[in-house]
């Protein structure tokens, strides 16, 4: 809702991308279900739907550029070997740079290796439209991170940067759970010499117990009647209440797009989702 309202309020285009780059985790029929739900709730996207699973050649070309520029390198470290590394401030294990200067025992290295990027010691900073100035030292917080896994699947961090550049994305609006990923993506954008979009991160919706709303936490599916859920999401985003209950999805969106205000989005990482009944 935030990304759609923000784009339409600014007379911009809104794209749908199925981020299924991690094919082993993709579920049959999930993409179609997502698109049908968007249509039922009144979202109208521009252009064709992109699927990351069809974009491997573009990611491979980007990785080749990173290798040629001395940014990316092969890493033969296994998860077991890295399991004892300290956990950084972001809750992730910080890569110690074991293979930064070459795989120590190339003869004993596995046939398939991961590819990592050399992160800078200097901080990466950006201005988020909700959270303000954000700065992160990748070297201290995550270390050299993976852009292609050892099973040859490309990491989200690289795929999303390549696709944002290819689609000439000017504004990214997404959940605050990805706030700490943004400096990694900005680093890759600079390494690939592509533009950096503006970013706006909204709170992640959680239930009364603080669990993120998702299938994994058994969150309820979207109700078949869209208007109450749309109104609940609108309140969740801190937006001004509608003067009257909309009679249809179209009526809701007409008012919402005209009255969207990014400055009203709550500056918090998580927020409880209001009930849809009585909306």
C-alpha angles and dihedrals in degrees: 000000000000094000093044096047092044093051096045094044088058092045089247134141123260121212132198118214125181104216098205097141089128094069097177088064096044115111122217111253095012095113093051091049091053093050093047091051091050091051092048090052094050102256112147116190130201124239127350123328111257121219119200091210087072095049101071094118091057092050091047090053091050091050090051089055091051091050092047089051093052092246100110127053139175120265126194097183115129127217089248091055091050096044092093096053117113120265113243129220091276093058093254129115110257112233109235096211096250095156098030093111096036137301106298097218105024093173092058095040118116118260092247118049133186122243120230133183127231107242122208126248091227117086123259111225135185140164115247115204091229107025098037122213114014123183129180135179103218092192091060100034104043110350122212103349132209120260096171123027125225089254088062095251114133120238122247091242093065097035094054093048092051093047095045089054094046092051093043091236112192100179131032117196115182147131122306090239085080095050092101091049093060097080089053090053093047089052090053092046090056092045090052093041096237130136123274114229125218114263133218119178121196127198118276112246113242135178123245089276093055097254116141113252104251143119088263090062092042095248115178117266120249109282118248091239106069106193099073091048092047090052092048091051090048090055090046089059091055095245126156113272119256113254092230135014107268116243093214145011090257092053090051094052094045090058096037096052092048093049103037113134119185089193090069095059108116115252097229134108095229136018134180114252113239119236117268096218117096092017 
